């Protein structure tokens, strides 16, 4: 999947990489994960090559890494993990979810049940 590029209301430029969609018994819905990085190359998709598919159980040492969101049930269950040296604020996480909505057309809506780690 191609990376998504957008600017947050805070002025931070972001590259979001959709990491996976798990399949169970032919059903597509287990989890969708977006990793966030600072977009230093103004939307150049080639920067994705060095940042793809990182095991989320270990810390990411990439200085541009801002953590990841796992969407387990669109509109209902999310978690944000700042698994690197930098992190997004709560407001930036909410803004990132809204930006992903706009860019993908996928119904990922923020709710009061959203969990932020």
N, C-alpha and C positions, 0 to 999 in steps of 0.2 A: 504494500500500500504506500502511496506517496505521502510524504510528510505534509502536515498542515502548517501554514505560517500565518501569524496574526500578531497584532499589537494589543496589549492589555491597556485598560484605562489608566494604569499606573505609568504608562509610557514604555514598559518593558516589551521588547520584541521576542517572540516565542516561536520555537519550532516544536510541534507535537508529533510524535511518531506512534501510530497505533501498533501495538506490539503483537496482540494475539486475539483470536476468537477461538475458544475451546469448543469442541464438538463432542457431544455425548449421545450415543444412540441415534445419530443422525440429526439431533436437535442442535441448533446454533443458539446458545444463549448463556453458557456458563459464566464467562467473564470477558470483558473487553478492557484492555489496559492502554492508557496513553502515557508515554514518557515525555517529559517536558525538558527542553534545553533552551538556553539563551541563543537567539538567532543572531550570530555575529556576521553572517555572510549574506545578509539582506535577501533571504528567500532562496538561496542557492540550494537546490535539492541534493547536490553532490555531498554536502556536509553530513547528510544522513549516513553515508557509508561507514564512517568511523563511530557511529553512535547506535547502530541497530542492535536489537535483541540482546539485552543485558539481563542476566539472571537477577531478579529483583530481591532475592534473599540475601545478597551481599551488598555492601556499600559500593557505590559507584564513585570512582575517583575523578571522573571527567569534571573539569572546573566549570563547565557550562551546564551541568546537570542540575535540574531543579526538583527532581522527584517524579512521582507518577500517581495517576488516578486510576483506580480499578472501579469499573462500573459493573456491578453484579446484577442489578435489576434497574434498567433505565427508569429514571424518574423516582426511584425509591431508595436504592442502596449504593452508596459511594464510599470510597475511602481514599484519602490522599496521604501518601507516605513521602516525606522529604528524606530520601535515602542517599543523600550526598552532602556536600559542604554548604550548599545554598538551598533556600526554600522559597516557596511562594507564600504570601500572606493569605489569610482566609478570604479576603476580598478578591485577591488575584485568582485563587482557586475557583471561586464562584464565577468570576469573569471568564476564566479559561473554559469552564463548562458551557457558558453561554456562547462563546466564540466557536467552540466545536459544534454546538447546535446549528449555528448559522452556516458553517462551512460544509457540514456533512448532511444536513437535513434529517439527522437521526434525532429522535425525541429523547434527548437527555435533558430532563428538566431538573432544576435544583429544588429540593424540598426541605422542610424542617426536620425530616428524618435523616438528612445527610450526615454522615459521620466524617469528621476531620481528625486525622491522627497527627 
